[in-house]
Amino acid sequence: MKNVRKSIIDVPGFPKKGIIFKDITPLLLNPKALAHVIDLWVKELKKLKINKVVAMESRGFLFGVPVALRLKAGFVPVRKPGKLPRKTISQSFSLEYGKDKLEMHQDAIKKGDRVLILDDVLATGGTAEAVTKLVEKLGGKVKALAFLIELSFLNGRGKLKGYEIKSHIKY
Ligand code: AMP
């Protein structure tokens, strides 16, 4: 895990003043550390018998697909409006300034699916909360949410009460 921590670089002031951006691209360049992260997720999530992994654009995709393959689950992309080509459902959510919206294909989740939601960073939890709503609108059961990084001081867990939450690295 020490190698994983070293492969995440803090970028102060990106994309705007006051934010310390956690850049995970060095981790993608380090196959040993990346494999370790994926292995850990698979080990701790296997028992939940997940059949769909849902991840949000775009960094969530980088981890979501390998985890889905290893869990022998399907992968579902959640995207910004207008990107998915077929019939979608959507969910709005609040950002620090203004609003945003996420979409998922309507046929991606079936009633009773056992779902894992996965992303690189849990910050305020607004994005992850919106994704839980998308999954539940379609009758899926959110069995866990997993993040590489949790920014504990932003209390994302406060928005995700009642859900099982896993994170590898806490700041
Ligand atoms: P939030 O909805 O506030 O929990 O923000 C989560 C989303 O924003 C995730 O998809 C992250 O990829 C991204 N994000 C938020 N804060 C950071 C950060 N400090 N560094 C990198 N990505 C972040």
Backbone and ligand atoms as CSV (ligand in chain L), in Angstrom:
chain,resi,resn,atom,element,x,y,z
A,1,MET,N,N,0.834,-1.222,0.000
A,1,MET,CA,C,0.000,0.000,0.000
A,1,MET,C,C,0.865,1.268,0.000
A,2,LYS,N,N,2.097,1.136,0.543
A,2,LYS,CA,C,3.014,2.287,0.539
A,2,LYS,C,C,3.311,2.727,-0.909
A,3,ASN,N,N,3.498,1.719,-1.782
A,3,ASN,CA,C,3.760,2.008,-3.203
A,3,ASN,C,C,2.566,2.655,-3.872
A,4,VAL,N,N,1.367,2.248,-3.442
A,4,VAL,CA,C,0.150,2.828,-4.015
A,4,VAL,C,C,0.075,4.298,-3.618
A,5,ARG,N,N,0.276,4.567,-2.331
A,5,ARG,CA,C,0.254,5.962,-1.851
A,5,ARG,C,C,1.243,6.830,-2.625
A,6,LYS,N,N,2.432,6.255,-2.852
A,6,LYS,CA,C,3.477,7.018,-3.558
A,6,LYS,C,C,3.099,7.266,-5.019
A,7,SER,N,N,2.178,6.448,-5.547
A,7,SER,CA,C,1.773,6.577,-6.949
A,7,SER,C,C,0.578,7.509,-7.131
A,8,ILE,N,N,0.180,8.186,-6.065
A,8,ILE,CA,C,-0.898,9.172,-6.183
A,8,ILE,C,C,-0.280,10.538,-5.869
A,9,ILE,N,N,-0.373,11.428,-6.845
A,9,ILE,CA,C,0.314,12.717,-6.693
A,9,ILE,C,C,-0.691,13.837,-6.424
A,10,ASP,N,N,-0.406,14.614,-5.375
A,10,ASP,CA,C,-1.239,15.781,-5.053
A,10,ASP,C,C,-0.928,16.926,-6.012
A,11,VAL,N,N,-1.976,17.471,-6.620
A,11,VAL,CA,C,-1.787,18.629,-7.505
A,11,VAL,C,C,-2.605,19.799,-6.954
A,12,PRO,N,N,-1.970,20.689,-6.185
A,12,PRO,CA,C,-2.711,21.803,-5.590
A,12,PRO,C,C,-3.179,22.793,-6.659
A,13,GLY,N,N,-4.413,23.291,-6.488
A,13,GLY,CA,C,-4.919,24.331,-7.392
A,13,GLY,C,C,-5.486,23.820,-8.696
A,14,PHE,N,N,-5.666,22.489,-8.831
A,14,PHE,CA,C,-6.274,21.930,-10.055
A,14,PHE,C,C,-7.581,21.230,-9.678
A,15,PRO,N,N,-8.669,21.387,-10.431
A,15,PRO,CA,C,-8.831,22.255,-11.602
A,15,PRO,C,C,-9.088,23.707,-11.229
A,16,LYS,N,N,-9.240,23.983,-9.923
A,16,LYS,CA,C,-9.369,25.398,-9.531
A,16,LYS,C,C,-8.768,25.609,-8.150
A,17,LYS,N,N,-8.590,26.875,-7.805
A,17,LYS,CA,C,-7.974,27.271,-6.537
A,17,LYS,C,C,-8.676,26.591,-5.355
A,18,GLY,N,N,-7.884,26.148,-4.387
A,18,GLY,CA,C,-8.472,25.582,-3.165
A,18,GLY,C,C,-8.639,24.075,-3.214
A,19,ILE,N,N,-8.552,23.472,-4.420
A,19,ILE,CA,C,-8.701,22.012,-4.550
A,19,ILE,C,C,-7.302,21.379,-4.608
A,20,ILE,N,N,-7.129,20.284,-3.887
A,20,ILE,CA,C,-5.901,19.486,-4.065
A,20,ILE,C,C,-6.309,18.243,-4.840
A,21,PHE,N,N,-5.991,18.221,-6.127
A,21,PHE,CA,C,-6.412,17.137,-7.008
A,21,PHE,C,C,-5.543,15.909,-6.781
A,22,LYS,N,N,-6.187,14.754,-6.611
A,22,LYS,CA,C,-5.464,13.494,-6.434
A,22,LYS,C,C,-5.273,12.867,-7.817
A,23,ASP,N,N,-4.069,12.940,-8.334
A,23,ASP,CA,C,-3.782,12.429,-9.684
A,23,ASP,C,C,-3.394,10.958,-9.597
A,24,ILE,N,N,-4.255,10.105,-10.177
A,24,ILE,CA,C,-4.000,8.660,-10.109
A,24,ILE,C,C,-3.275,8.137,-11.356
A,25,THR,N,N,-2.941,9.018,-12.306
A,25,THR,CA,C,-2.296,8.516,-13.539
A,25,THR,C,C,-0.924,7.866,-13.265
A,26,PRO,N,N,-0.139,8.313,-12.254
A,26,PRO,CA,C,1.111,7.571,-11.969
A,26,PRO,C,C,0.842,6.134,-11.504
A,27,LEU,N,N,-0.289,5.920,-10.840
A,27,LEU,CA,C,-0.647,4.555,-10.413
A,27,LEU,C,C,-0.890,3.658,-11.625
A,28,LEU,N,N,-1.470,4.242,-12.684
A,28,LEU,CA,C,-1.727,3.467,-13.910
A,28,LEU,C,C,-0.413,3.071,-14.602
A,29,LEU,N,N,0.627,3.819,-14.312
A,29,LEU,CA,C,1.947,3.523,-14.902
A,29,LEU,C,C,2.735,2.493,-14.105
A,30,ASN,N,N,2.167,2.084,-12.963
A,30,ASN,CA,C,2.868,1.182,-12.047
A,30,ASN,C,C,2.066,-0.126,-11.938
A,31,PRO,N,N,2.341,-1.093,-12.840
A,31,PRO,CA,C,1.492,-2.285,-12.912
A,31,PRO,C,C,1.433,-3.082,-11.607
A,32,LYS,N,N,2.529,-3.062,-10.834
A,32,LYS,CA,C,2.544,-3.823,-9.581
A,32,LYS,C,C,1.576,-3.202,-8.569
A,33,ALA,N,N,1.660,-1.891,-8.429
A,33,ALA,CA,C,0.798,-1.186,-7.477
A,33,ALA,C,C,-0.660,-1.259,-7.930
A,34,LEU,N,N,-0.887,-1.133,-9.243
A,34,LEU,CA,C,-2.254,-1.188,-9.777
A,34,LEU,C,C,-2.866,-2.574,-9.536
A,35,ALA,N,N,-2.068,-3.610,-9.787
A,35,ALA,CA,C,-2.563,-4.979,-9.572
A,35,ALA,C,C,-2.891,-5.197,-8.095
A,36,HIS,N,N,-2.091,-4.617,-7.220
A,36,HIS,CA,C,-2.317,-4.752,-5.781
A,36,HIS,C,C,-3.670,-4.163,-5.391
A,37,VAL,N,N,-3.959,-2.977,-5.916
A,37,VAL,CA,C,-5.226,-2.299,-5.625
A,37,VAL,C,C,-6.415,-3.145,-6.108
A,38,ILE,N,N,-6.308,-3.661,-7.326
A,38,ILE,CA,C,-7.394,-4.466,-7.898
A,38,ILE,C,C,-7.561,-5.758,-7.079
A,39,ASP,N,N,-6.438,-6.409,-6.748
A,39,ASP,CA,C,-6.480,-7.644,-5.950
A,39,ASP,C,C,-7.187,-7.426,-4.619
A,40,LEU,N,N,-6.860,-6.307,-3.954
A,40,LEU,CA,C,-7.467,-6.014,-2.651
A,40,LEU,C,C,-8.984,-5.888,-2.761
A,41,TRP,N,N,-9.421,-5.151,-3.788
A,41,TRP,CA,C,-10.871,-4.996,-3.982
A,41,TRP,C,C,-11.539,-6.351,-4.207
A,42,VAL,N,N,-10.931,-7.148,-5.086
A,42,VAL,CA,C,-11.527,-8.449,-5.427
A,42,VAL,C,C,-11.634,-9.308,-4.166
A,43,LYS,N,N,-10.558,-9.308,-3.359
A,43,LYS,CA,C,-10.526,-10.124,-2.149
A,43,LYS,C,C,-11.640,-9.721,-1.177
A,44,GLU,N,N,-11.809,-8.420,-0.959
A,44,GLU,CA,C,-12.782,-8.007,0.060
A,44,GLU,C,C,-14.220,-7.955,-0.466
A,45,LEU,N,N,-14.407,-7.997,-1.791
A,45,LEU,CA,C,-15.763,-7.845,-2.330
A,45,LEU,C,C,-16.348,-9.146,-2.881
A,46,LYS,N,N,-15.499,-10.161,-3.033
A,46,LYS,CA,C,-15.915,-11.429,-3.638
A,46,LYS,C,C,-17.148,-12.015,-2.947
A,47,LYS,N,N,-17.142,-11.946,-1.622
A,47,LYS,CA,C,-18.211,-12.590,-0.839
A,47,LYS,C,C,-19.583,-11.935,-1.054
A,48,LEU,N,N,-19.608,-10.737,-1.625
A,48,LEU,CA,C,-20.894,-10.042,-1.810
A,48,LEU,C,C,-21.649,-10.535,-3.051
A,49,LYS,N,N,-21.007,-11.416,-3.817
A,49,LYS,CA,C,-21.639,-11.993,-5.019
A,49,LYS,C,C,-22.242,-10.907,-5.935
A,50,ILE,N,N,-21.400,-9.952,-6.247
A,50,ILE,CA,C,-21.776,-8.832,-7.127
A,50,ILE,C,C,-21.992,-9.366,-8.550
A,51,ASN,N,N,-23.078,-8.914,-9.226
A,51,ASN,CA,C,-23.198,-9.280,-10.646
A,51,ASN,C,C,-23.141,-8.073,-11.596
A,52,LYS,N,N,-23.117,-6.846,-11.035
A,52,LYS,CA,C,-22.908,-5.644,-11.871
A,52,LYS,C,C,-21.985,-4.669,-11.136
A,53,VAL,N,N,-20.982,-4.194,-11.848
A,53,VAL,CA,C,-20.137,-3.128,-11.321
A,53,VAL,C,C,-20.498,-1.857,-12.085
A,54,VAL,N,N,-20.861,-0.814,-11.340
A,54,VAL,CA,C,-21.265,0.454,-11.936
A,54,VAL,C,C,-20.196,1.494,-11.602
A,55,ALA,N,N,-19.678,2.176,-12.630
A,55,ALA,CA,C,-18.642,3.175,-12.367
A,55,ALA,C,C,-18.914,4.442,-13.162
A,56,MET,N,N,-18.446,5.558,-12.621
A,56,MET,CA,C,-18.728,6.845,-13.233
A,56,MET,C,C,-17.542,7.377,-14.022
A,57,GLU,N,N,-17.901,8.097,-15.092
A,57,GLU,CA,C,-16.883,8.630,-15.982
A,57,GLU,C,C,-16.035,9.648,-15.237
A,58,SER,N,N,-14.792,9.727,-15.556
A,58,SER,CA,C,-14.129,8.777,-16.439
A,58,SER,C,C,-13.117,7.917,-15.681
A,59,ARG,N,N,-12.628,8.407,-14.562
A,59,ARG,CA,C,-11.591,7.629,-13.873
A,59,ARG,C,C,-12.144,6.362,-13.235
A,60,GLY,N,N,-13.448,6.375,-12.912
A,60,GLY,CA,C,-14.069,5.167,-12.363
A,60,GLY,C,C,-13.985,3.998,-13.330
A,61,PHE,N,N,-14.014,4.316,-14.654
A,61,PHE,CA,C,-13.959,3.255,-15.674
A,61,PHE,C,C,-12.639,2.477,-15.597
A,62,LEU,N,N,-11.571,3.217,-15.275
A,62,LEU,CA,C,-10.225,2.613,-15.306
A,62,LEU,C,C,-10.099,1.488,-14.292
A,63,PHE,N,N,-10.814,1.624,-13.176
A,63,PHE,CA,C,-10.772,0.593,-12.138
A,63,PHE,C,C,-11.972,-0.348,-12.245
A,64,GLY,N,N,-13.085,0.185,-12.725
A,64,GLY,CA,C,-14.333,-0.582,-12.754
A,64,GLY,C,C,-14.269,-1.802,-13.657
A,65,VAL,N,N,-13.681,-1.649,-14.847
A,65,VAL,CA,C,-13.648,-2.772,-15.791
A,65,VAL,C,C,-12.788,-3.939,-15.277
A,66,PRO,N,N,-11.546,-3.677,-14.809
A,66,PRO,CA,C,-10.772,-4.827,-14.288
A,66,PRO,C,C,-11.417,-5.487,-13.078
A,67,VAL,N,N,-12.038,-4.704,-12.207
A,67,VAL,CA,C,-12.690,-5.304,-11.029
A,67,VAL,C,C,-13.893,-6.143,-11.483
A,68,ALA,N,N,-14.673,-5.625,-12.432
A,68,ALA,CA,C,-15.834,-6.374,-12.934
A,68,ALA,C,C,-15.396,-7.713,-13.539
A,69,LEU,N,N,-14.341,-7.673,-14.342
A,69,LEU,CA,C,-13.846,-8.911,-14.973
A,69,LEU,C,C,-13.474,-9.942,-13.912
A,70,ARG,N,N,-12.741,-9.487,-12.907
A,70,ARG,CA,C,-12.265,-10.400,-11.860
A,70,ARG,C,C,-13.416,-10.922,-11.005
A,71,LEU,N,N,-14.471,-10.111,-10.831
A,71,LEU,CA,C,-15.637,-10.564,-10.036
A,71,LEU,C,C,-16.625,-11.350,-10.904
A,72,LYS,N,N,-16.277,-11.503,-12.191
A,72,LYS,CA,C,-17.166,-12.147,-13.168
A,72,LYS,C,C,-18.540,-11.462,-13.204
A,73,ALA,N,N,-18.486,-10.134,-13.146
A,73,ALA,CA,C,-19.709,-9.322,-13.165
A,73,ALA,C,C,-19.736,-8.494,-14.442
A,74,GLY,N,N,-20.923,-7.990,-14.792
A,74,GLY,CA,C,-21.024,-7.071,-15.922
A,74,GLY,C,C,-20.549,-5.687,-15.501
A,75,PHE,N,N,-20.212,-4.865,-16.488
A,75,PHE,CA,C,-19.772,-3.488,-16.200
A,75,PHE,C,C,-20.787,-2.498,-16.770
A,76,VAL,N,N,-21.143,-1.507,-15.981
A,76,VAL,CA,C,-22.119,-0.487,-16.396
A,76,VAL,C,C,-21.490,0.903,-16.289
A,77,PRO,N,N,-21.368,1.624,-17.417
A,77,PRO,CA,C,-20.843,2.988,-17.353
A,77,PRO,C,C,-21.929,4.014,-17.011
A,78,VAL,N,N,-21.589,4.940,-16.120
A,78,VAL,CA,C,-22.453,6.088,-15.832
A,78,VAL,C,C,-21.767,7.296,-16.458
A,79,ARG,N,N,-22.550,8.079,-17.245
A,79,ARG,CA,C,-21.906,9.143,-18.014
A,79,ARG,C,C,-22.593,10.485,-17.870
A,80,LYS,N,N,-21.908,11.511,-18.313
A,80,LYS,CA,C,-22.477,12.857,-18.367
A,80,LYS,C,C,-23.579,12.868,-19.432
A,81,PRO,N,N,-24.541,13.808,-19.320
A,81,PRO,CA,C,-25.680,13.812,-20.250
A,81,PRO,C,C,-25.283,13.838,-21.727
A,82,GLY,N,N,-26.045,13.070,-22.511
A,82,GLY,CA,C,-25.883,13.108,-23.966
A,82,GLY,C,C,-24.806,12.204,-24.524
A,83,LYS,N,N,-24.156,11.414,-23.690
A,83,LYS,CA,C,-23.051,10.566,-24.171
A,83,LYS,C,C,-23.494,9.139,-24.489
A,84,LEU,N,N,-24.499,8.650,-23.782
A,84,LEU,CA,C,-24.930,7.262,-24.004
A,84,LEU,C,C,-25.947,7.228,-25.140
A,85,PRO,N,N,-25.812,6.286,-26.077
A,85,PRO,CA,C,-26.573,6.364,-27.325
A,85,PRO,C,C,-28.013,5.857,-27.264
A,86,ARG,N,N,-28.346,5.019,-26.279
A,86,ARG,CA,C,-29.712,4.474,-26.263
A,86,ARG,C,C,-30.523,5.088,-25.112
A,87,LYS,N,N,-31.671,4.491,-24.823
A,87,LYS,CA,C,-32.578,5.077,-23.823
A,87,LYS,C,C,-31.920,5.096,-22.435
A,88,THR,N,N,-31.958,6.262,-21.798
A,88,THR,CA,C,-31.283,6.400,-20.494
A,88,THR,C,C,-32.264,6.828,-19.403
A,89,ILE,N,N,-31.824,6.643,-18.146
A,89,ILE,CA,C,-32.469,7.334,-17.028
A,89,ILE,C,C,-31.428,8.319,-16.503
A,90,SER,N,N,-31.896,9.378,-15.832
A,90,SER,CA,C,-30.934,10.376,-15.371
A,90,SER,C,C,-31.216,10.795,-13.935
A,91,GLN,N,N,-30.188,11.348,-13.319
A,91,GLN,CA,C,-30.295,11.809,-11.937
A,91,GLN,C,C,-29.508,13.114,-11.794
A,92,SER,N,N,-30.176,14.150,-11.287
A,92,SER,CA,C,-29.494,15.419,-11.024
A,92,SER,C,C,-28.929,15.401,-9.618
A,93,PHE,N,N,-27.891,16.159,-9.403
A,93,PHE,CA,C,-27.355,16.316,-8.048
A,93,PHE,C,C,-26.646,17.656,-7.914
A,94,SER,N,N,-26.487,18.094,-6.661
A,94,SER,CA,C,-25.891,19.412,-6.411
A,94,SER,C,C,-24.383,19.322,-6.336
A,95,LEU,N,N,-23.744,20.327,-6.891
A,95,LEU,CA,C,-22.298,20.479,-6.749
A,95,LEU,C,C,-22.067,21.674,-5.833
A,96,GLU,N,N,-20.812,21.918,-5.516
A,96,GLU,CA,C,-20.477,23.063,-4.662
A,96,GLU,C,C,-21.112,24.335,-5.264
A,97,TYR,N,N,-20.942,24.515,-6.575
A,97,TYR,CA,C,-21.604,25.617,-7.261
A,97,TYR,C,C,-22.450,25.020,-8.372
A,98,GLY,N,N,-23.761,25.111,-8.249
A,98,GLY,CA,C,-24.643,24.668,-9.325
A,98,GLY,C,C,-25.040,23.201,-9.260
A,99,LYS,N,N,-25.440,22.688,-10.420
A,99,LYS,CA,C,-25.984,21.324,-10.495
A,99,LYS,C,C,-25.301,20.528,-11.584
A,100,ASP,N,N,-25.407,19.212,-11.480
A,100,ASP,CA,C,-24.894,18.352,-12.535
A,100,ASP,C,C,-25.877,17.193,-12.706
A,101,LYS,N,N,-25.648,16.405,-13.748
A,101,LYS,CA,C,-26.570,15.314,-14.056
A,101,LYS,C,C,-25.773,14.113,-14.540
A,102,LEU,N,N,-26.243,12.928,-14.197
A,102,LEU,CA,C,-25.594,11.703,-14.665
A,102,LEU,C,C,-26.622,10.804,-15.322
A,103,GLU,N,N,-26.170,10.008,-16.278
A,103,GLU,CA,C,-27.085,9.112,-17.001
A,103,GLU,C,C,-26.567,7.674,-17.043
A,104,MET,N,N,-27.527,6.753,-17.169
A,104,MET,CA,C,-27.204,5.323,-17.277
A,104,MET,C,C,-28.183,4.714,-18.281
A,105,HIS,N,N,-27.741,3.740,-19.034
A,105,HIS,CA,C,-28.675,3.067,-19.944
A,105,HIS,C,C,-29.774,2.381,-19.123
A,106,GLN,N,N,-31.003,2.532,-19.614
A,106,GLN,CA,C,-32.154,2.034,-18.867
A,106,GLN,C,C,-32.155,0.506,-18.705
A,107,ASP,N,N,-31.522,-0.191,-19.680
A,107,ASP,CA,C,-31.538,-1.656,-19.605
A,107,ASP,C,C,-30.269,-2.232,-18.961
A,108,ALA,N,N,-29.455,-1.357,-18.335
A,108,ALA,CA,C,-28.159,-1.820,-17.808
A,108,ALA,C,C,-28.303,-2.571,-16.487
A,109,ILE,N,N,-29.336,-2.225,-15.721
A,109,ILE,CA,C,-29.559,-2.865,-14.415
A,109,ILE,C,C,-30.930,-3.524,-14.440
A,110,LYS,N,N,-30.967,-4.766,-13.934
A,110,LYS,CA,C,-32.248,-5.488,-13.831
A,110,LYS,C,C,-32.642,-5.574,-12.361
A,111,LYS,N,N,-33.939,-5.741,-12.133
A,111,LYS,CA,C,-34.447,-5.863,-10.762
A,111,LYS,C,C,-33.691,-6.975,-10.024
A,112,GLY,N,N,-33.219,-6.651,-8.812
A,112,GLY,CA,C,-32.534,-7.663,-8.010
A,112,GLY,C,C,-31.047,-7.803,-8.270
A,113,ASP,N,N,-30.515,-7.060,-9.254
A,113,ASP,CA,C,-29.062,-7.102,-9.484
A,113,ASP,C,C,-28.321,-6.722,-8.207
A,114,ARG,N,N,-27.171,-7.396,-7.990
A,114,ARG,CA,C,-26.326,-7.107,-6.822
A,114,ARG,C,C,-25.182,-6.219,-7.302
A,115,VAL,N,N,-25.236,-4.953,-6.883
A,115,VAL,CA,C,-24.421,-3.925,-7.529
A,115,VAL,C,C,-23.300,-3.411,-6.621
A,116,LEU,N,N,-22.134,-3.258,-7.234
A,116,LEU,CA,C,-21.017,-2.546,-6.617
A,116,LEU,C,C,-20.838,-1.237,-7.365
A,117,ILE,N,N,-20.763,-0.120,-6.639
A,117,ILE,CA,C,-20.460,1.184,-7.241
A,117,ILE,C,C,-18.996,1.494,-6.935
A,118,LEU,N,N,-18.253,1.890,-7.974
A,118,LEU,CA,C,-16.806,2.049,-7.812
A,118,LEU,C,C,-16.340,3.377,-8.406
A,119,ASP,N,N,-15.466,4.093,-7.692
A,119,ASP,CA,C,-14.892,5.329,-8.241
A,119,ASP,C,C,-13.504,5.554,-7.653
A,120,ASP,N,N,-12.772,6.495,-8.236
A,120,ASP,CA,C,-11.421,6.742,-7.722
A,120,ASP,C,C,-11.443,7.493,-6.397
A,121,VAL,N,N,-12.276,8.548,-6.320
A,121,VAL,CA,C,-12.249,9.409,-5.133
A,121,VAL,C,C,-13.651,9.598,-4.553
A,122,LEU,N,N,-13.780,9.419,-3.226
A,122,LEU,CA,C,-14.991,9.842,-2.522
A,122,LEU,C,C,-14.675,11.192,-1.894
A,123,ALA,N,N,-15.358,12.226,-2.378
A,123,ALA,CA,C,-15.140,13.574,-1.826
A,123,ALA,C,C,-16.375,13.942,-1.011
A,124,THR,N,N,-17.286,14.762,-1.547
A,124,THR,CA,C,-18.492,15.133,-0.780
A,124,THR,C,C,-19.550,14.033,-0.806
A,125,GLY,N,N,-19.415,13.080,-1.716
A,125,GLY,CA,C,-20.362,11.976,-1.804
A,125,GLY,C,C,-21.558,12.243,-2.724
A,126,GLY,N,N,-21.644,13.453,-3.271
A,126,GLY,CA,C,-22.788,13.806,-4.129
A,126,GLY,C,C,-22.884,12.936,-5.376
A,127,THR,N,N,-21.751,12.675,-5.988
A,127,THR,CA,C,-21.734,11.859,-7.209
A,127,THR,C,C,-22.169,10.434,-6.889
A,128,ALA,N,N,-21.574,9.860,-5.848
A,128,ALA,CA,C,-21.890,8.475,-5.489
A,128,ALA,C,C,-23.357,8.343,-5.084
A,129,GLU,N,N,-23.865,9.337,-4.369
A,129,GLU,CA,C,-25.276,9.295,-3.954
A,129,GLU,C,C,-26.191,9.280,-5.189
A,130,ALA,N,N,-25.861,10.102,-6.187
A,130,ALA,CA,C,-26.657,10.144,-7.420
A,130,ALA,C,C,-26.641,8.776,-8.105
A,131,VAL,N,N,-25.488,8.102,-8.079
A,131,VAL,CA,C,-25.391,6.793,-8.734
A,131,VAL,C,C,-26.216,5.745,-7.970
A,132,THR,N,N,-26.228,5.824,-6.638
A,132,THR,CA,C,-27.084,4.876,-5.884
A,132,THR,C,C,-28.542,5.046,-6.321
A,133,LYS,N,N,-28.947,6.301,-6.558
A,133,LYS,CA,C,-30.343,6.550,-6.964
A,133,LYS,C,C,-30.630,5.971,-8.341
A,134,LEU,N,N,-29.688,6.110,-9.270
A,134,LEU,CA,C,-29.868,5.542,-10.611
A,134,LEU,C,C,-30.060,4.026,-10.515
A,135,VAL,N,N,-29.198,3.380,-9.737
A,135,VAL,CA,C,-29.254,1.913,-9.603
A,135,VAL,C,C,-30.596,1.496,-8.986
A,136,GLU,N,N,-30.993,2.202,-7.944
A,136,GLU,CA,C,-32.215,1.810,-7.209
A,136,GLU,C,C,-33.480,2.098,-8.013
A,137,LYS,N,N,-33.453,3.149,-8.852
A,137,LYS,CA,C,-34.599,3.436,-9.738
A,137,LYS,C,C,-34.910,2.233,-10.623
A,138,LEU,N,N,-33.865,1.493,-10.992
A,138,LEU,CA,C,-34.030,0.339,-11.885
A,138,LEU,C,C,-34.179,-0.967,-11.109
A,139,GLY,N,N,-34.271,-0.867,-9.782
A,139,GLY,CA,C,-34.516,-2.066,-8.968
A,139,GLY,C,C,-33.270,-2.823,-8.560
A,140,GLY,N,N,-32.089,-2.226,-8.779
A,140,GLY,CA,C,-30.840,-2.872,-8.350
A,140,GLY,C,C,-30.616,-2.676,-6.858
A,141,LYS,N,N,-29.838,-3.591,-6.277
A,141,LYS,CA,C,-29.502,-3.489,-4.848
A,141,LYS,C,C,-28.034,-3.087,-4.725
A,142,VAL,N,N,-27.784,-1.955,-4.069
A,142,VAL,CA,C,-26.401,-1.502,-3.893
A,142,VAL,C,C,-25.798,-2.263,-2.705
A,143,LYS,N,N,-24.923,-3.212,-3.016
A,143,LYS,CA,C,-24.342,-4.054,-1.956
A,143,LYS,C,C,-23.127,-3.377,-1.312
A,144,ALA,N,N,-22.427,-2.532,-2.067
A,144,ALA,CA,C,-21.274,-1.808,-1.511
A,144,ALA,C,C,-20.856,-0.691,-2.460
A,145,LEU,N,N,-20.144,0.289,-1.898
A,145,LEU,CA,C,-19.489,1.324,-2.701
A,145,LEU,C,C,-18.004,1.251,-2.363
A,146,ALA,N,N,-17.155,1.253,-3.396
A,146,ALA,CA,C,-15.715,1.140,-3.158
A,146,ALA,C,C,-14.988,2.296,-3.837
A,147,PHE,N,N,-14.016,2.843,-3.122
A,147,PHE,CA,C,-13.230,3.967,-3.627
A,147,PHE,C,C,-11.760,3.678,-3.388
A,148,LEU,N,N,-10.916,4.193,-4.275
A,148,LEU,CA,C,-9.485,4.084,-4.019
A,148,LEU,C,C,-9.120,5.048,-2.889
A,149,ILE,N,N,-9.637,6.266,-2.983
A,149,ILE,CA,C,-9.261,7.347,-2.062
A,149,ILE,C,C,-10.508,7.925,-1.410
A,150,GLU,N,N,-10.428,8.139,-0.094
A,150,GLU,CA,C,-11.529,8.813,0.610
A,150,GLU,C,C,-10.989,10.086,1.246
A,151,LEU,N,N,-11.603,11.216,0.900
A,151,LEU,CA,C,-11.218,12.486,1.523
A,151,LEU,C,C,-12.121,12.663,2.748
A,152,SER,N,N,-11.683,12.083,3.874
A,152,SER,CA,C,-12.536,11.946,5.059
A,152,SER,C,C,-13.064,13.294,5.558
A,153,PHE,N,N,-12.252,14.332,5.409
A,153,PHE,CA,C,-12.650,15.654,5.929
A,153,PHE,C,C,-13.867,16.233,5.197
A,154,LEU,N,N,-14.234,15.672,4.057
A,154,LEU,CA,C,-15.422,16.159,3.327
A,154,LEU,C,C,-16.678,15.355,3.696
A,155,ASN,N,N,-16.487,14.327,4.523
A,155,ASN,CA,C,-17.589,13.519,5.060
A,155,ASN,C,C,-18.564,12.997,3.997
A,156,GLY,N,N,-18.031,12.404,2.952
A,156,GLY,CA,C,-18.879,11.778,1.938
A,156,GLY,C,C,-19.751,10.672,2.525
A,157,ARG,N,N,-19.258,10.012,3.565
A,157,ARG,CA,C,-20.034,8.927,4.198
A,157,ARG,C,C,-21.359,9.440,4.747
A,158,GLY,N,N,-21.386,10.718,5.132
A,158,GLY,CA,C,-22.620,11.321,5.664
A,158,GLY,C,C,-23.767,11.247,4.668
A,159,LYS,N,N,-23.434,11.323,3.370
A,159,LYS,CA,C,-24.472,11.273,2.320
A,159,LYS,C,C,-24.833,9.833,1.968
A,160,LEU,N,N,-24.044,8.874,2.470
A,160,LEU,CA,C,-24.196,7.480,2.027
A,160,LEU,C,C,-24.523,6.562,3.207
A,161,LYS,N,N,-25.274,7.099,4.152
A,161,LYS,CA,C,-25.616,6.328,5.359
A,161,LYS,C,C,-26.384,5.059,5.000
A,162,GLY,N,N,-26.035,3.968,5.672
A,162,GLY,CA,C,-26.757,2.715,5.458
A,162,GLY,C,C,-26.101,1.829,4.402
A,163,TYR,N,N,-25.126,2.368,3.682
A,163,TYR,CA,C,-24.429,1.573,2.661
A,163,TYR,C,C,-23.076,1.106,3.190
A,164,GLU,N,N,-22.622,-0.051,2.693
A,164,GLU,CA,C,-21.274,-0.517,3.014
A,164,GLU,C,C,-20.280,0.256,2.130
A,165,ILE,N,N,-19.304,0.883,2.767
A,165,ILE,CA,C,-18.340,1.703,2.023
A,165,ILE,C,C,-16.927,1.211,2.304
A,166,LYS,N,N,-16.168,0.991,1.207
A,166,LYS,CA,C,-14.777,0.561,1.350
A,166,LYS,C,C,-13.889,1.614,0.696
A,167,SER,N,N,-12.784,1.942,1.354
A,167,SER,CA,C,-11.792,2.790,0.680
A,167,SER,C,C,-10.408,2.314,1.080
A,168,HIS,N,N,-9.480,2.345,0.131
A,168,HIS,CA,C,-8.129,1.849,0.389
A,168,HIS,C,C,-7.270,2.884,1.120
A,169,ILE,N,N,-7.428,4.146,0.746
A,169,ILE,CA,C,-6.554,5.190,1.294
A,169,ILE,C,C,-7.400,6.357,1.792
A,170,LYS,N,N,-7.179,6.724,3.052
A,170,LYS,CA,C,-7.945,7.860,3.614
A,170,LYS,C,C,-7.014,9.039,3.856
A,171,TYR,N,N,-7.511,10.216,3.524
A,171,TYR,CA,C,-6.765,11.445,3.834
A,171,TYR,C,C,-7.577,12.266,4.824
L,1,AMP,P1,P,-17.971,14.144,-4.887
L,1,AMP,O1,O,-19.264,14.069,-5.637
L,1,AMP,O2,O,-17.747,15.475,-4.232
L,1,AMP,O3,O,-17.800,12.991,-3.908
L,1,AMP,O4,O,-16.814,14.050,-5.950
L,1,AMP,C1,C,-16.477,12.853,-6.487
L,1,AMP,C2,C,-16.033,12.934,-7.927
L,1,AMP,O5,O,-15.196,14.045,-8.193
L,1,AMP,C3,C,-15.251,11.702,-8.258
L,1,AMP,O6,O,-15.697,11.189,-9.495
L,1,AMP,C4,C,-13.816,12.156,-8.292
L,1,AMP,O7,O,-13.166,11.586,-9.399
L,1,AMP,C5,C,-13.852,13.666,-8.393
L,1,AMP,N1,N,-13.047,14.331,-7.355
L,1,AMP,C6,C,-13.508,15.055,-6.303
L,1,AMP,N2,N,-12.520,15.576,-5.587
L,1,AMP,C7,C,-11.366,15.168,-6.166
L,1,AMP,C8,C,-9.975,15.357,-5.873
L,1,AMP,N3,N,-9.548,16.094,-4.828
L,1,AMP,N4,N,-9.083,14.770,-6.681
L,1,AMP,C9,C,-9.478,14.014,-7.731
L,1,AMP,N5,N,-10.761,13.820,-8.063
L,1,AMP,C10,C,-11.709,14.362,-7.292
